[in-house]
């Protein structure tokens, strides 16, 4: 497993954590529906998820 090429973009996801109380207020009907846009900041946290290395097929390498 290795980190994604642009792993540092995951730090932008922390903005979504900061805005989470505003999003929860929108779910409770106490804020504007525009607060749902703050959920999109949380998507950036996915850059912290490591990606798996491609598996090499030993049989395919023997044929080469």
Secondary structure, DSSP 8 states (H G I E B T S, - for coil): -B--TTGGGGGGHHHHHHTHHHHHHHHTTSS-GGGGGGHHHHGGGGGGS-B------HHHHHH-
